[in-house]
Amino acid sequence: MATVDECRAALLKLADRLGSSAANGAREKLDFDRTLACRITDLDVAFHGRLNNGEITGLTDGDDPRAKIKLTSSSDDLVALVNGQLNVMSAWTSGRIKIDAGVMDLLKLRKLL
């Protein structure tokens, strides 16, 4: 099981990667602004922030029950997902991760993930 610090580092790594993509012209693919929350089931912790123009900003500890995009996973699956060791679509369809978002947001997120 990954630790809370490893999960936080994975989310910060994802934020950095998205920031780099946005800086390199991918920003137009993700032209939306949504609150997001990431819940880690086996550690009983959560993180939240904002996905804005292809970047994750304001990432902090704690849950946001009103977040428009919610990702739920185990700690190991989150780390594997961010490190490219776990395919998002197969993890989602097999139930290893849960993404709760509107249909249009899911279509936009597909470009990101």
C-alpha positions as CSV (number, residue, x, y, z in Angstrom):
1,M,0.0,0.0,0.0
2,A,1.3,3.4,-1.0
3,T,1.6,6.1,1.7
4,V,-0.3,9.4,1.9
5,D,2.9,11.2,1.0
6,E,3.4,9.0,-2.1
7,C,-0.2,9.7,-3.2
8,R,0.3,13.4,-2.7
9,A,3.6,13.2,-4.7
10,A,1.8,11.3,-7.5
11,L,-0.9,14.0,-7.7
12,L,1.7,16.8,-7.7
13,K,3.5,14.9,-10.5
14,L,0.2,14.7,-12.5
15,A,-0.3,18.4,-11.9
16,D,3.3,19.2,-13.2
17,R,2.7,17.0,-16.2
18,L,-0.6,18.7,-17.0
19,G,1.0,22.1,-16.5
20,S,3.8,21.1,-19.0
21,S,1.2,19.9,-21.5
22,A,-0.8,23.1,-21.2
23,A,2.3,25.2,-21.7
24,N,3.1,23.1,-24.9
25,G,-0.2,23.9,-26.6
26,A,-2.6,21.2,-25.2
27,R,-4.5,23.8,-23.2
28,E,-7.1,24.2,-26.0
29,K,-8.0,20.6,-25.5
30,L,-9.1,21.2,-21.9
31,D,-10.8,24.5,-22.0
32,F,-12.9,24.0,-18.9
33,D,-12.7,24.9,-15.2
34,R,-13.9,22.4,-12.7
35,T,-13.3,21.6,-9.0
36,L,-11.9,18.1,-8.5
37,A,-11.4,15.7,-5.6
38,C,-9.4,12.5,-5.3
39,R,-10.4,10.0,-2.7
40,I,-8.0,7.3,-1.6
41,T,-10.1,4.5,-0.3
42,D,-7.5,2.3,1.6
43,L,-5.9,5.3,3.4
44,D,-9.2,7.1,4.1
45,V,-7.8,10.4,2.8
46,A,-8.7,12.8,0.1
47,F,-7.2,15.7,-1.8
48,H,-8.9,18.5,-3.8
49,G,-8.1,21.3,-6.1
50,R,-9.2,22.8,-9.4
51,L,-8.7,21.7,-13.0
52,N,-8.4,24.9,-15.0
53,N,-7.4,25.2,-18.6
54,G,-5.5,21.9,-18.5
55,E,-3.7,22.5,-15.2
56,I,-4.4,21.3,-11.6
57,T,-4.1,24.2,-9.2
58,G,-4.6,24.6,-5.5
59,L,-4.1,21.0,-4.7
60,T,-4.6,20.6,-0.9
61,D,-5.4,17.9,1.6
62,G,-9.1,17.2,2.4
63,D,-12.2,16.3,0.5
64,D,-14.5,18.6,-1.5
65,P,-17.9,16.9,-1.5
66,R,-19.2,19.5,-4.0
67,A,-16.4,18.8,-6.5
68,K,-17.6,18.4,-10.1
69,I,-15.0,15.7,-10.9
70,K,-14.3,13.0,-8.4
71,L,-11.7,10.3,-8.7
72,T,-11.8,7.4,-6.2
73,S,-9.1,4.7,-6.1
74,S,-6.8,2.8,-3.9
75,S,-3.4,4.3,-3.1
76,D,-1.5,1.8,-5.2
77,D,-3.8,2.3,-8.2
78,L,-3.4,6.0,-8.0
79,V,0.4,5.8,-8.0
80,A,0.4,3.2,-10.8
81,L,-2.0,5.4,-12.8
82,V,0.1,8.5,-12.6
83,N,3.3,6.6,-13.3
84,G,1.8,5.1,-16.5
85,Q,1.8,1.5,-15.1
86,L,-2.0,1.3,-15.1
87,N,-4.3,2.1,-18.1
88,V,-7.0,4.5,-17.2
89,M,-9.7,3.0,-19.4
90,S,-9.1,-0.6,-18.2
91,A,-8.9,0.5,-14.6
92,W,-12.1,2.4,-15.0
93,T,-14.0,-0.4,-16.8
94,S,-12.8,-3.0,-14.3
95,G,-13.9,-0.9,-11.4
96,R,-10.4,-0.4,-10.0
97,I,-10.9,3.4,-10.2
98,K,-14.2,5.4,-10.2
99,I,-14.6,8.7,-12.0
100,D,-17.7,10.6,-11.1
101,A,-18.2,13.4,-13.6
102,G,-20.8,14.6,-16.1
103,V,-20.8,13.1,-19.6
104,M,-19.3,16.1,-21.3
105,D,-16.6,16.4,-18.6
106,L,-15.7,12.7,-19.1
107,L,-15.3,13.3,-22.8
108,K,-12.9,16.2,-22.2
109,L,-11.1,14.2,-19.5
110,R,-10.5,11.4,-22.0
111,K,-8.1,13.7,-23.9
112,L,-6.2,14.3,-20.6
113,L,-6.0,10.8,-19.4
